[in-house]
């Protein structure tokens, strides 16, 4: 039987690499540490992540650099208005057996068959092509021509999108948004960060990041994430947070006034997993209230649909999630 102390040391060694990964990405990306950490949380929790921000904020570079530091197979798909589902999933091609002369169809795998797929500017392609990712993101498989093909493990979709106010974009359908574990907004850099960007990108190119975690280590860390403890009191708190976003179940007047429909059970699952991942990154093996508060906004903002009244009154989803934190009763005994 393995020595428990040795197992803990092994886990701590692997967790320490996560911090090293964040630092390694920082050699290429200036600032955006919170965004990078949220990407790490999503990956540890085994989910997909959607990054939103205006062009030029290094979203694509951030994802490709992350893949390099984790030694994962990486493929990028540029989503454009003429992109077809077969450009993502793959297609059947006609081949000939040179020995027998017989012809047959062979499935040619598309770029979705990878560990980390970057869906770049995902909201610039129509819903038909967006929906091609639904099965891959949920079941981690692809169905084509009556056959099912398993995707590599681990498998992640990290997607970027431009704000919907910009022309030439197609809003992601609610079912697709719900497949993303987290929705992270990438903001403009600070003045100091912008000066650092100008110096770094106009001088000698920085060295490429070194791979620090491989797929096997990542799968082990994902399994460890699910073993992180969370108390019944915190589980109940998460359930209250999710249920209070639903107008028919909520006691909050702002929710009844401004929310068209609230988050489903998948939001609660995402909160638990992301809180566990946050605790593990912090080298803790039990979830605290602050872990839940840390990930609440990124988990909930794309799972709540506001109504026209909210838009007229300039009330955002982020405002309503902040109200949840203030008004939903917190657990008085967060430990078992």
C-alpha positions in Angstrom: 0.0 0.0 0.0 1.3 3.4 -0.8 2.6 5.6 2.0 0.0 8.4 2.7 2.8 10.8 3.4 4.5 10.1 0.1 1.2 10.5 -1.7 0.7 13.9 -0.2 4.2 14.9 -1.1 3.6 13.8 -4.7 0.4 15.8 -4.8 2.1 18.9 -3.4 4.9 18.5 -6.0 2.3 18.4 -8.8 0.3 21.4 -7.4 3.5 23.4 -7.1 3.9 23.0 -10.9 0.6 24.8 -11.4 2.0 28.0 -9.9 5.1 27.5 -12.0 2.9 27.2 -15.1 1.3 30.6 -14.3 4.7 32.1 -13.9 6.0 30.6 -17.1 3.0 32.0 -19.0 3.9 35.3 -17.5 7.1 35.3 -19.5 5.1 35.7 -22.6 1.9 37.4 -21.4 2.1 40.7 -19.5 -0.4 41.0 -16.7 -3.7 39.2 -16.9 -2.8 36.9 -14.0 -6.3 36.6 -12.8 -7.4 35.5 -16.3 -4.6 32.9 -16.5 -5.5 31.6 -13.0 -9.2 31.2 -14.1 -8.0 29.3 -17.2 -6.1 27.0 -14.9 -9.1 26.5 -12.6 -11.3 25.5 -15.6 -8.7 23.0 -16.8 -8.2 21.5 -13.4 -12.0 21.1 -13.0 -12.0 19.4 -16.4 -14.2 22.0 -18.1 -14.1 24.4 -21.1 -13.6 28.1 -20.9 -14.9 31.1 -22.9 -12.7 34.2 -23.1 -14.3 37.5 -24.1 -12.5 40.7 -24.9 -11.9 43.2 -27.7 -9.3 42.2 -30.3 -5.6 42.7 -29.4 -5.7 41.6 -25.8 -3.5 38.5 -26.4 -6.4 36.0 -25.9 -5.1 33.7 -28.6 -1.5 34.0 -27.5 -2.5 33.2 -23.9 -4.2 29.9 -24.9 -1.4 28.8 -27.2 1.2 29.6 -24.5 -0.8 27.6 -22.0 -0.8 24.6 -24.3 3.0 24.9 -24.6 3.6 25.0 -20.9 1.4 21.9 -20.4 2.9 19.9 -23.3 -0.5 19.3 -24.7 -1.5 18.6 -28.3 -2.8 21.9 -29.5 -4.9 22.9 -32.6 -6.5 26.2 -33.5 -9.6 26.7 -35.6 -10.3 30.2 -36.8 -14.1 30.6 -36.8 -15.3 32.5 -39.8 -18.7 33.0 -41.5 -18.0 30.4 -44.1 -16.7 27.7 -41.6 -18.5 24.3 -42.0 -19.1 21.7 -39.3 -16.8 19.3 -41.3 -14.0 21.8 -41.0 -14.2 21.2 -37.2 -15.2 17.5 -36.8 -13.7 16.0 -39.9 -15.1 14.3 -43.0 -15.1 11.0 -44.9 -12.7 10.7 -47.9 -12.8 8.1 -50.6 -9.7 5.9 -50.6 -8.6 2.9 -52.7 -7.0 -0.4 -51.5 -4.1 -0.8 -53.9 -3.9 -4.5 -53.4 -7.6 -5.3 -54.1 -8.6 -2.2 -56.0 -11.6 -1.8 -53.8 -12.7 1.7 -52.8 -13.9 2.7 -49.4 -14.7 5.7 -47.3 -12.3 6.6 -44.4 -13.1 9.1 -41.7 -10.5 11.9 -41.7 -10.3 13.4 -38.3 -10.7 17.2 -37.9 -8.9 19.6 -35.6 -11.3 18.8 -32.7 -9.3 15.6 -32.2 -6.7 17.1 -29.9 -6.1 17.8 -26.2 -6.6 21.5 -26.4 -8.6 23.1 -29.1 -8.7 26.9 -29.5 -12.0 28.0 -31.1 -10.8 31.5 -32.1 -13.5 34.1 -32.4 -16.2 31.5 -32.0 -19.0 34.0 -32.3 -18.0 35.0 -35.9 -19.4 31.8 -37.3 -23.2 31.0 -37.7 -25.0 28.7 -35.2 -24.8 25.7 -37.6 -21.1 25.5 -37.2 -21.1 26.6 -33.5 -23.4 23.7 -32.7 -20.9 21.2 -34.2 -19.0 21.4 -30.9 -22.0 20.5 -28.7 -21.4 16.7 -28.5 -17.7 17.1 -28.4 -17.8 19.5 -25.4 -20.4 17.5 -23.4 -19.7 13.8 -24.2 -16.1 14.2 -25.5 -16.8 12.3 -28.6 -17.8 12.9 -32.2 -20.6 11.1 -34.1 -20.2 10.9 -37.9 -21.6 8.5 -40.5 -23.3 6.3 -37.9 -20.1 5.8 -35.9 -18.8 7.3 -32.7 -15.2 8.4 -32.3 -13.7 9.2 -28.8 -11.7 12.3 -28.4 -8.3 12.3 -26.8 -8.0 12.7 -23.0 -7.7 15.3 -21.6 -9.8 17.4 -24.0 -10.6 21.1 -23.6 -12.2 23.7 -25.7 -10.9 27.2 -24.9 -12.8 29.7 -27.0 -12.4 33.4 -27.6 -15.1 35.8 -28.7 -15.5 39.5 -29.3 -18.2 41.5 -27.5 -21.6 41.0 -29.1 -22.0 44.7 -29.7 -19.5 44.5 -32.5 -20.7 43.9 -36.1 -20.4 40.6 -37.7 -20.9 38.4 -34.6 -23.5 35.7 -33.9 -24.6 35.2 -30.2 -23.9 31.8 -28.9 -27.1 29.8 -28.2 -27.9 29.2 -24.5 -27.3 25.5 -24.8 -23.8 26.1 -26.1 -23.0 28.7 -23.5 -24.0 26.3 -20.7 -21.3 23.8 -22.0 -18.6 26.3 -20.9 -17.6 25.8 -17.3 -16.4 29.4 -17.0 -16.9 32.7 -18.9 -13.9 34.9 -18.3 -13.8 38.6 -19.4 -10.4 39.9 -20.5 -10.0 43.6 -19.8 -7.6 46.3 -21.0 -4.2 46.3 -19.4 -3.2 48.8 -16.8 -0.9 51.7 -17.8 2.1 50.0 -16.4 1.3 46.7 -18.1 0.7 48.5 -21.4 4.1 50.1 -21.2 5.6 46.7 -20.5 3.8 45.2 -23.5 5.2 48.0 -25.7 8.8 47.3 -24.5 8.5 43.5 -24.8 6.8 43.3 -28.2 9.0 45.8 -30.0 12.4 44.4 -28.8 14.0 41.0 -28.9 11.4 38.3 -29.0 11.1 36.6 -25.6 12.1 33.0 -25.2 9.4 30.3 -25.6 7.9 28.9 -22.4 9.1 25.5 -21.2 6.7 22.5 -20.8 6.1 21.9 -17.1 3.1 19.6 -17.0 2.3 16.7 -19.3 -1.1 15.1 -20.0 -0.6 12.3 -17.5 0.2 14.7 -14.6 -2.8 16.9 -15.6 -5.2 13.9 -15.5 -3.8 13.0 -12.1 -4.4 16.6 -10.9 -8.0 16.5 -12.2 -8.7 13.3 -10.3 -7.2 14.9 -7.1 -9.4 18.0 -7.7 -12.5 15.9 -7.4 -11.2 14.4 -4.1 -11.0 17.9 -2.4 -13.4 18.0 0.5 -16.5 20.3 0.6 -18.8 20.5 3.5 -22.6 19.9 3.4 -23.1 23.5 4.6 -21.2 24.9 1.5 -23.0 22.5 -0.8 -26.3 23.9 0.6 -25.0 27.4 0.1 -24.2 26.7 -3.5 -27.7 25.3 -4.1 -29.2 28.4 -2.6 -27.1 30.7 -4.8 -28.2 28.8 -7.9 -31.9 28.6 -7.0 -32.0 32.3 -6.1 -31.3 33.1 -9.7 -34.6 31.6 -10.8 -37.4 34.1 -10.8 -40.1 31.6 -9.8 -38.0 30.3 -6.8 -36.2 33.5 -5.8 -37.1 35.7 -2.9 -35.0 38.6 -4.3 -36.9 41.4 -5.8 -34.2 42.3 -8.3 -34.1 38.7 -9.6 -37.9 38.7 -10.2 -37.7 42.1 -11.8 -34.7 41.6 -14.1 -34.0 37.9 -14.8 -35.8 36.1 -17.6 -34.5 32.7 -16.5 -31.9 31.6 -14.1 -29.1 29.1 -13.9 -29.7 25.4 -14.1 -28.2 22.5 -12.1 -25.1 22.5 -14.2 -24.2 25.8 -12.6 -24.1 24.2 -9.2 -21.9 21.4 -10.5 -19.6 24.0 -12.0 -19.4 26.0 -8.8 -18.4 22.9 -6.7 -15.8 21.8 -9.2 -14.3 25.3 -9.7 -14.2 25.9 -5.9 -12.4 22.6 -5.5 -9.9 23.5 -8.2 -9.3 26.9 -6.5 -8.6 25.3 -3.2 -6.2 22.8 -4.8 -4.3 25.6 -6.6 -3.9 27.2 -3.2 -2.5 23.9 -1.8 -5.6 23.2 0.3 -7.7 20.1 0.3 -11.0 21.5 1.5 -13.2 24.2 0.0 -13.8 27.5 1.9 -16.4 30.2 1.4 -13.9 32.4 -0.3 -13.2 29.8 -3.0 -16.9 29.9 -4.0 -16.9 33.7 -4.0 -13.8 33.7 -6.1 -15.3 31.7 -9.0 -19.0 32.7 -8.7 -19.0 35.4 -11.3 -17.1 33.5 -14.0 -19.4 30.4 -13.5 -22.7 32.3 -13.4 -22.5 35.2 -15.8 -23.3 33.2 -18.9 -26.0 31.1 -17.3 -28.4 33.9 -16.4 -30.5 35.6 -19.1 -31.7 39.1 -18.2 -34.8 40.7 -19.7 -35.5 43.9 -21.5 -36.2 45.7 -18.3 -32.7 45.1 -17.1 -31.3 46.3 -20.3 -33.4 49.5 -20.1 -32.3 50.1 -16.5 -28.7 49.3 -17.4 -28.5 46.4 -14.9 -26.0 43.8 -15.9 -25.7 40.1 -15.0 -22.5 40.9 -13.1 -24.6 43.4 -11.0 -27.1 40.7 -10.2 -24.5 38.2 -9.3 -22.9 40.7 -6.9 -26.3 41.1 -5.3 -26.6 37.4 -4.8 -23.3 37.5 -2.8 -24.7 40.3 -0.6 -28.2 38.9 0.0 -28.1 35.1 0.0 -27.6 33.7 3.5 -24.1 32.5 4.0 -23.4 29.3 6.0 -22.8 29.8 9.6 -21.0 26.5 10.0 -19.0 25.9 6.8 -17.1 22.9 8.2 -18.4 19.4 8.6 
